[in-house]
Amino acid sequence: MRLVIVSNRVTIPDRHEKVMAGGLAVALREALEQRGGLWFGWSGAVSEGAPAPVRQVEHGNVTYAVTDLSEAERQSYYLGFSNRALWPLMHYRLGLTEFQRSDYMGYLGVNRRFARALAGLIKPDDMIWIHDYHLIPLAAELRRRGVTNRIGYFHHIPWPAAEIMGVLPFSATLIRTMAAYDLVGMQTEVDARNLIDGLVSLCGARSDGRRVRLGPRETTVRAFPIGIDVEGFRRLAAASARQATTPLRATRESLGQRKLVIGVDRLDYSKGIVQRLEAFGEFLRDHPEERGRVSLLQIAPPSRSDVPEYADLDRQSDEVAGRLNAQLGEFDWTPIRVVKKAYSRKALAGFYRRAQVGLVTPMRDGMNLVAKEYIAAQDPADPGVLVLSRFAGAAQQMSEALIVNPFDSHEVAEAIRTALAMPKTERIRRFEKLYAIIAATDIDWWTRQYLLALSGEAGAAEALAV
Ligand code: F6P
């Protein structure tokens, strides 16, 4: 069966690209290249003259089919409903959730247009795999056009409790469209449970464990925690340490013998960057003997800068880093370096390997692939320590990390201290357990498990052991 992947943003590979750490794009490209197929979605560009045509580009065994959005569509579907309503709501940030009826209409309009274009590209045997919150109603729109193929959905971000989802106007109508999928994949069991509860309590569905019945359709909802290419990333990190890339060499030279704590995130309020900087400041205030011995490198490429809450975060992170550096720094030591740009995966792998502590402290996160990349990049003979938020989906699997509550700056500060002081034998013990779990549930495992379950192969759905 040919695989058709649909995601909001599609990046056609080119030789000069810089790829951001983690995220949907990296994971999906790896999955599709292994088996070939079609990848459909937004080109990332805006053009007028609706409806924008679909352009097709062949790249290896993958066909990329992309369409532009109009500026009105970008505003309503992408910036508005997806990123000012669904994103904050699904990350439990009710105070930041902005609902506009016109944005919701734009969201439905783009899903309808995508369905129209996609229906003309799919073949009867294709298996369709739709990704993420931008495209929740896409299967329902495809079904309305008579598409009977197996259609799956994977939700990369948290799915909140029904009480929270119920705050969204039209939430029952939106959630109901989930019943058009044959298989819905979530990052964690909690997310899967939350969706089932929402379908039952808000839409009147009946559920029998993981299976949900709504009208004539039956949908399976279950957890498939996403992974990374662990072996590939490990090799990249080892190579990067041998032939230090320019940014890594410069970092080594400027740090000297100092220890390094690293954070790598899109500049997004869900990632807890400001809270992390404050916690690092608290650590330095509580443990003055550590001053001058360690620096925090926060890599934070800007994201969704047209959304006001992201522009606020951009300013706020500069202010906090500036204040802490002014209060705590010395003429020859800058405690915090915030770098707002993207690095190649090779450079990132090198940074992770150089860092004694990986600080991954989102306030809420679907999975968080940086946590897995940090572990994959470590030197097994002298590994660093992962400090991980209990509100990242990754914490469900990675219990040998130092698990913290990112809302408690004192707890995070103490975890940084514990991590920096941890004896090598203890670091190796934790690393080996963490590496084993991320290797056993890598990107290949994730794709295989999901696609086996979507294809409906007997027993596949039960083969999952997390
Ligand atoms: O999983 C969250 C997500 O929205 C992905 O779909 C996407 O790759 C990433 O965040 C970056 O977001 P954006 O496409 O809005 O820049």
Residues whose N, C-alpha, C, O or C-beta is under 5 A from the ligand:
A	BS01	F6P	R9 G23 L24 A25 D132 H156
